[in-house]
Amino acid sequence: MALSAAPGCRAGERGPRWRRPWKLLALGLLSASSVLAAAPGAGAMSREEKRRLGNQVLEMFDHAYSNYMEHAYPADELMPLTCRGRVRGQEPSRGDVDDALGKFSLTLIDTLDTLVVLNKTKEFEEAVKKVIKDVNLDNDIVVSVFETNIRVLGGLLGGHSVAIMLKEKGEYMQWYNGELLHMAKELGYKLLPAFNTTSGLPYPRVNLKFGVRHPEARTGTETDTCTACAGTLILEFAALSRFTGTSIFEEYARKALDFIWEKRQRSSNLVGVTINIHTGDWVRKDSGVGAGIDSYYEYLLKAYVLLGDDSFLERFNTHYDAIMRYISQPPLLLDVHIHKPMLNARTWMDSLLAFFPGLQVLKGDIRPAIETHEMLYQVIKKHNFLPEAFTTDFRVHWAQHPLRPEFAESTYFLYKATGDPYYLEVGKTLIENLNKYARVPCGFAAMKDVRTGSHEDRMDSFFLAEMFKYLYLLFADKEDMIFDIEDYIFTTEAHLLPLWLSTTNQTISKKNTSTEYTELDDSNFDWTCPNTQILFPNDPMFAQSIREPLKNVVDKSCPRGISRAEESLGSGPKPPLRARDFMASNPEHLEILKKMGVSLIHLKDGRVQLVQHAVQAASSLDAEDGLRFMQEMIELSSQQQKEQQLPPRAVQIVSHPFFGRVVLTAGPAQFGMDLSKHKAGTRGFVATIKPYNGCSEITNPEAVKEKIALMQRGQCMFAEKARNIQKAGAIGGIVIDDNEGSSSDTAPLFQMAGDGKNTDDITIPMLFLFNKEGNIILDAIREYEAVEVLLSDKAKDRDLEMENMDQKSSESDAHKPNSEEASSDSQDAGAVAEEPEGGGESSAVGDPDPLSAASTASASVSMAQEDPHTSGSAEASAPEPACTPGDSQPQEQNTQTEATSKAHWDSKVQPMESILADWNEDIEAFEMMEKDEL
């Protein structure tokens, strides 16, 4: 890569301890002349195509922003499925998620500087006036210190930063007199009471009106906070101090960072996820780069960039070395225990770690950034979005996706660093998936289950603050921008802070002169300006050569993390045996188990049981490996038992005026048609049966014939209901829960079991809807009479042509689908067979704590009985291998699904104008829906 050296510093030269030119280069905000040549055959994207995609991003932003302003403002967030605002206290509580809402028009404040990045200066000026006029920061409401800082304080500071920039240019904001900064200072003072602890770590929550310890505050009793919550304050608080000349904000944020650094685990140099704010004890001792820790690392590096304080770079480099030593198992990033960093804490990853490749670009460590980013992209190609969590063999662990922007962020930074057009194609995929799967008439809806394509009634403020900003910058050329983006640093919420703050109002010494820092070996840290000639080999195929081995890592293999010995030496001792690789028939594996003190027992039923005796291990290190192996085996066995449960199904309303835009989470049946094997699903109009419970012969068969029957749960077996409606000529059935207010949002997935007899005679599909989802269909029947639905294993892709035909064709056929949405849950399923009034449920047995064996050297867990017994050993049933060469390929399945669904849709269509008009008429019906909860 032919990067130009930083101005004022020769490539490879040791720079001064305060290096603003280096900072600009480290941020990867590079000019077009400094990027890698396109790899041969990579197909560099034309300027016209880039401009088209940039314009598409603008249109998508307009769709989301205008719907928020029309349907939600001044509420904090938009609920895109029901087309109204989310007001805290007026909707069912979603737990901690709601702590971001403070009745301060969150989405508008979070979006301010995005408007300027997207060249919407007039809209920005109007938005600033609304914020100044309408927003009240003195509400009696408890909010998250972390979320309020990064979203609201950061949004006000970002808005102020671009407002003064525009004012200097002389065309816009000439009336502006620092009003946003005054609001930011007011908010900063409202957050300060949270820091009233002996440690300097803030309480996780604060009351905007009463602070923390006031009798009316309703907070201040918490003892724990996450590392990121306490360690992601320095950019906003320091910027507030530098803008205003009031040093107290920067002082408080620095004290919190200093305390976390002092409490790091000294032998591993790692930090845990959760810390006691009074004692400094680690509450959760697992460590990674994802949820709970992520932005702590980000802010150490960026604080050095913005503030020029060497101590922040020293800390970041120390942590980064530990991350690459213990957590990084390319292309994976797996949590470990801070006291035993060679021991993995879990076998799954969360989606928030997708920011880390971008941070590695800022660090200048490109190879692992490319590797991890490519692995994440392969997961996205398999599931359309990054699941909130996924396993080491890339299966869904938590199925939600709230439209997080971290992967888009890393894609942007990798493109700026490499210039590889491959990353433009990645961005194009993100745009297509958002429009295809998340776009709804009133904005973009979060994915509730990436497996079924179901939606959640939420559009978080960060979607507007970050996603569109990074996507637009990815495709924008320098001439497309009205200001130089390289003059700013991004906060973790992508708000813009000007780099000139580094020399403004420096009231605090930049260098911590404690003996701890002066004793650090200077040679351990990257003090030089990067020699860009060796940062990237002079090879246009560089990035592609790193990605290529990972192209099929998700679909065609179960990759094992490269051992640290193999990484450093290229060969050497083999890595510890991992549970996912274990084969009971492999003699070498059995020998390794013996060394780890693990015995193998063949049970009469054909299963294999593993028992560990730590005292029988060859060494203490082998015993530790054995304990880790047993913990992995327990979690893997538990996971595979869950996967034996049937997945959720979808009921998609495809008739006018819904056209597939509403998809409901449905519980499967263990009898009848298997919808996973019938990709086209079953489509038909719905009809309510008589008697409604379906427990006797149907008395209105003429209304049910060739239709999908609706019935109520209770009075008899599910299988009996199915036989009765099948006899009446129904082509499918939907059982609606009789428990008032039940919802898939709050209840585990429900499976309908058979009646203990042979159910092969039942050939129609049967699905179960909770009360809330069932009422949506019943309300639609009352409003429109003729309601057509599709029963399927997952929501079908919308036929976009359907939205472009004239009014006549839509009126002649108003019952055809053109959209995709769904709602589902990734929780465990309980199968229910009998239907007396009480329900007669028997849910899947809960799994044991996968880390329960970690507390002692000898522990016992039986996966057969799934409860602890007999001390002195650890036991686990060995599951089948995670994947085999014969596994079918998900991409092929997706292709088949898409082809089938397209063939299934009717060719007659309805114009978008008519759909939107009809949709507005349906708002009243949608408002009967209760709020989605996590």
GILIN-V576461 format. One record per pair of residues at least 24 apart in sequence whose ideal C-beta (glycine too) atoms are under 7 Angstrom apart, sorted by the first residue. I is the first residue (numbers start at 1). J is the second residue. If there is no record, write none. Layout:
i=<I;I>
j=<J;J>
This chain:
i=<1;1;1;1;1;1;2;3;3;3;3;4;5;5;6;9;11;11;11;11;12;12;13;13;14;14;15;15;15;17;18;19;20;20;22;23;24;25;26;26;26;27;27;27;28;28;28;28;28;29;29;29;30;30;32;35;35;36;36;36;36;36;36;36;37;38;39;39;39;39;40;42;42;42;42;43;44;45;45;50;50;53;53;53;54;54;54;54;56;57;57;57;57;57;58;58;60;60;60;61;61;63;64;64;64;64;64;65;65;67;67;68;68;71;73;73;74;74;76;76;76;76;76;77;77;77;77;77;77;77;78;78;78;78;79;79;80;80;80;80;80;80;80;81;81;81;81;81;82;82;82;82;83;83;83;84;88;91;92;92;92;94;94;95;97;99;99;99;99;100;100;100;102;102;102;102;102;103;103;104;104;104;104;104;105;105;105;106;106;106;107;107;109;109;109;109;110;110;110;110;110;110;110;111;111;112;112;112;113;113;113;113;113;113;114;114;114;114;116;116;117;117;117;118;118;119;121;121;125;125;128;128;128;131;132;137;137;137;137;137;138;138;139;139;140;140;140;141;141;142;142;142;142;143;143;143;144;144;145;145;145;145;145;145;145;145;146;146;146;148;149;149;149;150;150;150;150;150;151;151;152;153;153;153;153;154;154;154;154;155;155;156;156;156;156;157;157;157;157;157;157;158;158;160;161;161;161;162;165;181;181;184;185;185;188;188;192;195;197;197;198;199;199;199;199;200;200;200;201;201;201;201;201;201;202;202;203;204;223;223;223;224;224;224;224;224;225;225;226;226;226;227;227;227;227;227;227;227;227;228;228;228;228;228;230;230;231;231;231;231;231;232;232;232;232;234;234;235;235;235;235;235;235;236;238;238;239;239;241;241;242;242;242;245;247;247;250;251;254;260;261;265;265;268;268;268;268;269;269;269;270;270;270;270;271;272;282;285;285;285;286;286;286;287;287;287;287;288;288;288;288;289;289;289;289;289;290;290;290;290;291;291;294;294;294;295;297;298;298;298;301;301;301;302;305;306;306;306;306;306;307;307;308;308;309;309;310;311;311;311;313;314;314;314;317;317;317;320;325;328;329;329;330;330;330;330;331;331;331;331;331;331;332;332;333;340;343;343;344;344;347;347;347;347;347;348;348;348;348;348;349;349;350;350;351;351;351;351;351;351;352;354;354;354;354;355;355;355;357;357;358;358;358;361;361;361;362;364;364;366;366;367;369;370;370;370;370;371;371;373;373;374;374;375;375;376;377;378;378;378;379;380;382;382;382;383;384;384;384;385;385;385;387;391;392;393;393;393;393;394;396;396;396;398;399;399;399;399;399;400;400;400;401;401;401;402;402;402;403;403;403;403;403;403;405;405;405;405;405;408;408;408;409;409;411;412;412;412;415;418;420;422;424;424;427;427;427;430;431;436;437;440;440;441;441;441;445;448;448;449;449;449;449;449;451;451;452;452;452;452;452;452;453;453;453;453;453;454;454;454;454;454;454;454;454;455;455;455;455;456;456;457;457;458;462;465;465;466;466;469;470;555;555;555;558;558;576;576;577;578;579;579;579;579;580;580;582;583;584;584;595;596;596;596;596;596;597;597;597;598;598;598;607;608;608;609;609;609;610;610;610;611;611;611;612;612;613;613;613;614;614;623;627;627;627;630;630;630;631;631;631;631;633;633;634;634;634;634;634;635;636;637;637;637;637;638;638;640;640;642;645;645;645;645;646;646;646;648;648;648;649;649;649;649;649;650;650;650;650;651;651;651;651;651;652;652;652;652;652;652;652;653;653;653;653;654;654;654;654;654;654;655;655;655;655;655;656;656;656;656;657;657;657;657;659;659;659;659;659;659;660;660;660;660;660;660;661;661;662;662;663;663;663;663;663;664;664;664;664;665;665;665;665;665;665;666;666;666;667;667;667;667;667;667;668;668;669;669;669;669;670;670;670;670;670;671;671;671;671;671;672;672;672;672;672;672;673;673;673;675;675;675;675;676;679;679;679;680;680;681;681;681;682;682;682;682;683;683;684;684;684;684;685;685;685;686;686;686;686;686;689;694;694;694;695;695;696;697;698;698;698;701;701;704;704;704;705;706;707;708;708;708;708;708;709;710;710;710;711;712;712;713;713;713;714;714;714;715;716;717;717;717;717;718;718;718;718;719;719;719;719;720;722;722;722;723;726;726;730;731;732;732;732;733;733;734;734;735;735;736;736;736;737;737;737;737;739;740;741;741;742;742;742;743;743;743;743;743;744;744;744;744;744;745;745;746;748;748;748;748;748;749;749;749;749;750;750;750;751;751;751;751;752;753;753;753;754;755;756;765;767;772;772;776;779;779;780;783;786;788;790;794;795;795;795;796;796;797;797;799;799;801;802;802;803;803;803;803;804;804;804;805;805;805;806;807;807;809;809;810;810;810;810;812;813;813;814;816;816;816;816;817;818>
j=<36;418;532;535;536;542;34;30;34;532;535;34;529;532;529;529;529;531;532;533;528;531;528;529;527;528;527;528;529;310;308;529;499;502;529;305;486;530;305;362;364;305;362;489;361;362;413;416;417;416;485;486;416;417;478;418;419;418;419;420;536;540;542;543;540;421;420;540;541;544;540;420;421;422;544;421;421;421;424;424;475;428;431;475;472;475;476;480;431;431;468;471;472;475;118;472;434;435;468;118;468;443;443;444;459;463;464;111;464;442;443;107;443;442;105;108;105;134;101;103;105;106;107;101;106;107;458;459;460;461;107;442;443;459;457;458;440;442;443;444;445;457;459;440;445;455;457;926;457;926;927;929;442;923;926;927;141;931;930;931;933;933;934;934;934;143;144;147;205;144;147;151;139;141;143;148;208;139;141;135;136;137;139;152;131;134;135;151;152;461;461;464;135;152;155;156;151;155;461;462;464;465;493;464;465;155;158;159;158;159;161;162;495;496;464;465;468;469;162;166;469;472;473;468;472;482;166;172;172;173;159;163;180;180;179;183;186;187;190;208;208;209;208;209;207;209;210;207;208;205;207;218;219;205;206;208;204;205;191;194;202;203;204;205;206;229;228;229;232;191;191;233;236;232;236;491;492;493;461;493;187;184;187;188;236;236;491;493;495;465;495;180;183;184;187;184;236;239;240;495;497;495;496;184;496;497;498;496;483;243;244;240;240;244;240;249;252;252;277;278;278;259;277;278;280;255;256;259;225;230;256;259;275;277;230;256;277;229;276;277;278;274;275;276;277;283;275;277;273;274;292;260;271;272;273;275;292;293;296;292;293;294;295;296;256;260;256;257;260;296;299;295;296;299;492;299;303;299;302;303;306;491;497;491;306;307;497;501;505;507;501;504;505;505;507;508;508;508;508;296;315;338;339;322;326;338;341;318;319;322;322;326;338;341;338;338;338;337;338;339;335;337;345;327;335;336;338;327;333;335;353;323;327;333;353;356;349;350;352;353;350;352;352;353;355;492;359;355;359;492;359;362;363;489;489;489;497;499;501;502;502;510;502;510;510;511;511;511;512;517;525;517;520;525;524;525;526;363;564;368;561;562;368;371;561;562;371;372;374;375;550;553;392;561;372;624;624;628;628;632;391;392;632;635;636;389;390;391;392;397;389;390;388;389;386;387;388;389;404;406;406;386;406;407;410;406;409;410;410;414;409;410;413;413;414;417;413;530;535;417;536;546;414;414;543;546;547;546;550;410;414;547;550;550;553;407;426;550;553;554;554;407;554;555;890;450;433;437;450;433;447;450;450;639;580;558;580;882;883;554;450;451;826;826;449;450;451;824;826;447;448;449;446;447;450;446;458;460;438;444;446;460;463;467;462;463;466;467;470;467;470;471;466;470;474;470;473;474;474;543;543;543;474;475;471;474;475;471;471;797;820;661;821;661;916;919;821;823;824;648;822;824;825;826;647;794;648;650;794;795;822;824;663;794;795;820;822;650;663;665;795;821;822;823;824;663;821;822;823;823;932;931;932;932;493;493;494;493;494;494;494;889;890;891;882;883;625;628;629;632;629;632;633;636;636;882;878;881;608;878;622;622;623;625;626;629;622;623;626;626;629;630;877;877;878;864;875;877;875;876;878;873;874;875;873;874;858;872;873;857;858;857;853;854;874;853;874;876;850;851;853;854;876;878;848;850;861;863;876;850;879;863;876;877;879;847;850;879;880;828;751;828;829;844;670;751;829;749;824;825;675;767;791;792;793;792;794;795;822;734;767;769;789;791;789;790;792;795;796;817;822;777;780;787;789;683;788;789;790;816;817;786;787;788;814;815;814;815;910;918;915;918;919;922;802;817;818;819;910;915;796;798;817;818;819;820;819;821;776;821;795;820;821;822;823;769;773;776;823;744;773;822;823;824;825;767;768;769;749;750;751;752;767;768;751;767;718;752;766;767;751;752;753;754;831;719;722;754;759;762;722;762;763;764;765;766;763;764;765;765;791;792;793;793;896;897;900;900;904;790;791;792;731;732;765;791;788;790;708;731;732;788;786;787;788;710;777;781;787;789;725;721;724;725;720;721;724;724;724;725;728;728;729;728;729;730;729;731;731;732;733;734;789;791;733;734;736;777;735;736;738;737;738;835;738;835;837;835;835;755;833;834;835;752;766;833;835;754;755;759;762;755;762;764;766;762;762;764;764;764;764;765;791;764;766;767;769;766;768;769;771;774;769;770;771;774;771;771;771;772;770;771;772;770;771;772;773;930;770;773;823;824;825;932;933;933;827;828;829;830;843;825;827;828;829;829;830;832;829;830;831;832;832;831;832;833;833;833;833;791;791;929;930;929;925;928;925;925;815;815;817;822;820;821;822;820;901;898;901;902;905;909;909;910;909;911;912;915;909;911;912;909;910;911;911;911;914;908;909;909;910;911;914;908;906;908;910;905;906;908;909;905;909>
